[in-house]
């Protein structure tokens, strides 16, 4: 999971976002479990909304930032898109927005404890929650790494274009 951001940012990948919850698609838990191979051996069905799921938010933010979401016009994807301010703009601005997003939780009890060395704020609408304790720090690092890599690549490409233009001016003798 540490490098999932690479998949969601890769220019050859199209990301299809499926934000509907199982209970919105199927009428009962037993119907949902019956649709899984092996029934309920996979554990409980997650009923947390997509916009509040930690890894879903992480992957959506990376895919959106890189323009990889193929079904962005889908109404359920638009609902996720319009549910909060997603990282946008420069690398610095995007990382700040992303870090701020990761400081909210929908779990009131989590807001009183230290998680990943930072205080979490209870926000039932904009909270982002993970199953595993260290995931919040991992996705922040992944977003920073992806954003910085993209920023460096864009800066390098710009330098190469400018250097090529200077080289063309120097070598063009007009003849």
MONOR-V75362 format. One record per residue. N is the residue number from 1. RES is the residue in one letter. SS is DSSP state (H for helix, E for strand, C for the rest). Layout:
# MONOR-V75362
n=N res=RES ss=SS
n=N res=RES ss=SS
This chain:
# MONOR-V75362
n=1 res=X ss=C
n=2 res=X ss=C
n=3 res=X ss=C
n=4 res=X ss=H
n=5 res=X ss=H
n=6 res=X ss=H
n=7 res=X ss=H
n=8 res=X ss=H
n=9 res=X ss=H
n=10 res=X ss=C
n=11 res=X ss=C
n=12 res=X ss=C
n=13 res=X ss=C
n=14 res=X ss=C
n=15 res=X ss=E
n=16 res=X ss=C
n=17 res=X ss=C
n=18 res=X ss=C
n=19 res=X ss=C
n=20 res=X ss=C
n=21 res=X ss=C
n=22 res=X ss=H
n=23 res=X ss=H
n=24 res=X ss=H
n=25 res=X ss=H
n=26 res=X ss=C
n=27 res=X ss=C
n=28 res=X ss=C
n=29 res=X ss=H
n=30 res=X ss=H
n=31 res=X ss=H
n=32 res=X ss=H
n=33 res=X ss=H
n=34 res=X ss=H
n=35 res=X ss=H
n=36 res=X ss=C
n=37 res=X ss=C
n=38 res=X ss=C
n=39 res=X ss=H
n=40 res=X ss=H
n=41 res=X ss=H
n=42 res=X ss=H
n=43 res=X ss=C
n=44 res=X ss=C
n=45 res=X ss=C
n=46 res=X ss=C
n=47 res=X ss=C
n=48 res=X ss=C
n=49 res=X ss=C
n=50 res=X ss=H
n=51 res=X ss=H
n=52 res=X ss=H
n=53 res=X ss=E
n=54 res=X ss=H
n=55 res=X ss=H
n=56 res=X ss=H
n=57 res=X ss=H
n=58 res=X ss=H
n=59 res=X ss=H
n=60 res=X ss=H
n=61 res=X ss=H
n=62 res=X ss=H
n=63 res=X ss=H
n=64 res=X ss=H
n=65 res=X ss=H
n=66 res=X ss=C
n=67 res=X ss=C
n=68 res=X ss=C
n=69 res=X ss=E
n=70 res=X ss=C
n=71 res=X ss=C
n=72 res=X ss=C
n=73 res=X ss=C
n=74 res=X ss=C
n=75 res=X ss=H
n=76 res=X ss=H
n=77 res=X ss=H
n=78 res=X ss=H
n=79 res=X ss=H
n=80 res=X ss=H
n=81 res=X ss=H
n=82 res=X ss=C
n=83 res=X ss=C
n=84 res=X ss=C
n=85 res=X ss=C
n=86 res=X ss=C
n=87 res=X ss=C
n=88 res=X ss=C
n=89 res=X ss=C
n=90 res=X ss=C
n=91 res=X ss=H
n=92 res=X ss=H
n=93 res=X ss=H
n=94 res=X ss=H
n=95 res=X ss=H
n=96 res=X ss=H
n=97 res=X ss=H
n=98 res=X ss=H
n=99 res=X ss=H
n=100 res=X ss=H
n=101 res=X ss=H
n=102 res=X ss=C
n=103 res=X ss=C
n=104 res=X ss=E
n=105 res=X ss=E
n=106 res=X ss=C
n=107 res=X ss=C
n=108 res=X ss=H
n=109 res=X ss=H
n=110 res=X ss=H
n=111 res=X ss=H
n=112 res=X ss=H
n=113 res=X ss=C
n=114 res=X ss=E
n=115 res=X ss=E
n=116 res=X ss=C
n=117 res=X ss=C
n=118 res=X ss=E
n=119 res=X ss=E
n=120 res=X ss=C
n=121 res=X ss=E
n=122 res=X ss=E
n=123 res=X ss=C
n=124 res=X ss=C
n=125 res=X ss=C
n=126 res=X ss=C
n=127 res=X ss=C
n=128 res=X ss=C
n=129 res=X ss=E
n=130 res=X ss=C
n=131 res=X ss=C
n=132 res=X ss=C
n=133 res=X ss=C
n=134 res=X ss=C
n=135 res=X ss=H
n=136 res=X ss=H
n=137 res=X ss=H
n=138 res=X ss=H
n=139 res=X ss=H
n=140 res=X ss=H
n=141 res=X ss=H
n=142 res=X ss=H
n=143 res=X ss=H
n=144 res=X ss=H
n=145 res=X ss=H
n=146 res=X ss=H
n=147 res=X ss=H
n=148 res=X ss=H
n=149 res=X ss=H
n=150 res=X ss=H
n=151 res=X ss=H
n=152 res=X ss=H
n=153 res=X ss=H
n=154 res=X ss=H
n=155 res=X ss=H
n=156 res=X ss=H
n=157 res=X ss=H
n=158 res=X ss=H
n=159 res=X ss=H
n=160 res=X ss=H
n=161 res=X ss=H
n=162 res=X ss=H
n=163 res=X ss=H
n=164 res=X ss=H
n=165 res=X ss=H
n=166 res=X ss=H
n=167 res=X ss=H
n=168 res=X ss=H
n=169 res=X ss=H
n=170 res=X ss=H
n=171 res=X ss=H
n=172 res=X ss=C
n=173 res=X ss=C
n=174 res=X ss=C
n=175 res=X ss=C
